[in-house]
Amino acid sequence: MDIGVAIPVPSPWGDELRHARLGFGDEQARAIPTHITLVPPFTMPRSARGEVADHLAAAAAATAARMDDEMAELHRAVHGD
């Protein structure tokens, strides 16, 4: 089974990044949602699916609030507000 790990970039930042990519001529920005790849696709045994899902859920829960803070800080740095 193939799996990769990515997180979506929420609005308004995802929209800004998508528009920037389009401005640079990256037409894939129209079809691929703005995201951050944490782990590129790889093949793993199906039997490991539950263990991997549990690990990802625990990691996501531990970092969700911190990610909101980081994205807000990035927005302030880009926009100066």
C-alpha positions, -999 to 999 in steps of 0.1 A, spaced: 0 0 0 13 35 -9 10 63 16 23 99 19 17 124 46 8 160 38 -11 188 56 -33 213 39 -24 250 42 -55 268 53 -69 301 40 -59 328 37 -23 314 34 -31 286 11 -49 309 -13 -20 333 -12 5 306 -20 -16 292 -48 -19 326 -64 19 331 -61 25 297 -77 2 306 -106 20 339 -109 53 320 -113 36 299 -141 30 267 -120 -2 254 -136 -3 225 -112 -14 250 -86 -48 248 -102 -52 211 -97 -32 203 -65 -44 218 -33 -18 239 -14 -2 216 11 30 209 30 45 174 23 57 159 56 65 124 42 67 118 4 48 87 -9 63 54 0 51 17 0 43 1 33 27 -32 43 -11 -31 48 -6 -47 82 12 -14 94 -18 8 85 -33 9 120 0 16 137 8 44 112 -27 59 116 -24 59 154 10 76 153 -2 102 128 -32 110 149 -11 114 181 14 137 163 -14 158 148 -31 162 181 2 173 198 9 200 171 -24 214 160 -25 244 183 12 252 176 6 251 138 -21 278 141 3 300 160 31 294 134 8 302 105 -5 334 122 32 345 128 40 338 91 10 359 80 22 388 102 57 385 88 45 385 52 19 413 56 36 433 84 5 434 106 
